[in-house]
Amino acid sequence: MLADLLFESYIVTSVIALVFNFLPFAFIYTFVGYRYPLTVLLCVASAYFLHRGFRTSSYFCLSVGGIAAGLCLASSTIGKQYILALAICAIVYAGFHWRSLKVSGPWISVLTVGFGFVVAATPIICYIIFNREHYTSL
């Protein structure tokens, strides 16, 4: 779906779907319930819904993208790296488009994504806060 959204071509989407369908890791991880393949699903879903939400100004897609990004925080290291890359891209985008960001329109979209992220990341943040003694060393 992300390839179709980005390239808008049935041929490119079909080729990517066929290649992805026969990758061995995609086939193996279909039947395994580890958190690592789930992380990839959440990252791709977040990227898809964020791209679609900002493109069409859909608050539903933006909130789902934020929720998927928030769930990436509780997953493996890849999810944390995705959130870091998402934050760096947002800062770089804001640096290059500073003049157009002074309008109040885009900030509502960013707040929608941020709210979805905070709602989804609240359980892991509460776990970290209430179990600090396991993560600090003397």
C-alpha positions in Angstrom: 0.0 0.0 0.0 2.9 2.3 0.7 4.4 1.6 -2.7 1.1 2.4 -4.3 0.8 5.6 -2.4 4.3 6.7 -3.3 4.6 5.6 -6.9 0.9 5.6 -8.0 1.6 2.9 -10.6 0.0 -0.5 -10.8 3.1 -2.0 -12.4 5.5 -0.8 -9.7 3.1 -1.8 -7.0 2.7 -5.3 -8.5 6.4 -5.8 -8.9 7.1 -4.8 -5.3 4.3 -7.0 -4.0 5.6 -10.0 -5.9 9.2 -9.4 -4.7 8.1 -8.9 -1.1 5.9 -12.0 -1.3 8.8 -14.3 -2.0 11.3 -12.9 0.5 12.2 -15.6 3.0 12.0 -13.4 6.1 8.6 -12.1 5.2 7.4 -15.7 4.7 9.0 -17.0 8.0 7.8 -14.1 10.1 4.3 -14.6 8.9 4.0 -17.6 11.2 6.1 -16.3 14.1 4.7 -14.0 16.7 7.9 -12.2 17.8 8.0 -8.4 18.3 10.6 -7.9 15.6 8.3 -8.5 12.6 5.6 -6.6 14.4 8.0 -3.6 14.7 8.4 -3.5 10.9 4.6 -3.7 10.5 4.1 -0.8 12.9 6.9 1.3 11.2 5.5 0.8 7.7 1.9 1.4 8.9 3.0 4.6 10.7 4.9 5.9 7.6 1.9 5.0 5.3 -0.7 6.7 7.5 1.5 9.8 8.2 2.2 10.2 4.5 -1.4 9.8 3.6 -2.6 12.0 6.4 -0.4 14.9 5.6 -1.1 14.5 1.9 -4.9 14.5 2.2 -5.2 16.4 5.5 -7.0 13.5 7.1 -7.0 13.7 10.9 -8.0 10.0 11.2 -4.9 8.9 9.2 -2.7 11.3 11.2 -3.9 9.9 14.5 -3.5 6.3 13.3 0.0 7.1 12.1 0.8 8.7 15.5 -0.6 5.7 17.4 1.4 3.3 15.3 4.6 5.4 15.9 3.8 5.3 19.7 3.5 1.6 19.6 6.9 1.4 18.0 8.4 2.8 21.2 7.5 -0.3 23.1 8.8 -2.6 20.4 12.4 -3.6 19.4 15.3 -1.3 18.7 14.2 -0.8 15.1 11.1 0.9 16.4 13.1 3.3 18.6 15.3 4.1 15.7 12.3 4.8 13.5 11.0 7.3 16.1 14.4 8.9 16.2 14.5 9.1 12.4 11.0 10.5 12.4 11.9 13.2 14.9 15.1 14.1 12.9 13.1 14.4 9.7 10.5 16.6 11.4 13.3 18.9 12.6 15.0 19.0 9.2 11.6 19.7 7.5 10.9 22.5 9.9 14.3 24.0 9.3 13.8 24.1 5.6 10.2 25.2 5.6 10.3 27.6 8.6 8.4 30.5 6.9 5.4 28.3 5.8 5.1 26.8 9.3 4.3 30.1 10.9 0.7 29.5 9.8 -1.5 27.7 12.4 -2.8 25.1 9.9 0.0 22.6 9.9 0.4 22.7 13.7 -3.1 21.1 14.2 -1.9 18.2 12.2 1.3 17.9 14.1 -0.6 18.0 17.4 -2.9 15.3 16.2 0.1 13.0 15.5 1.7 14.0 18.8 -1.5 13.2 20.7 -1.8 9.8 19.1 1.8 9.1 19.8 1.5 10.0 23.5 -1.7 8.0 23.9 -0.1 4.9 22.4 3.2 5.3 24.3 1.7 6.0 27.7 1.9 2.4 29.0 5.6 2.0 28.3 6.3 5.5 29.6 4.4 4.7 32.8 6.3 1.4 33.1 9.6 3.2 32.8 8.6 5.8 35.3 7.4 3.3 38.0 10.4 0.9 37.4 13.2 3.4 37.4 15.2 1.4 39.9 15.8 -1.3 37.3 17.3 1.1 34.8 19.5 3.2 37.0 22.9 2.1 38.3 24.8 3.5 41.2 
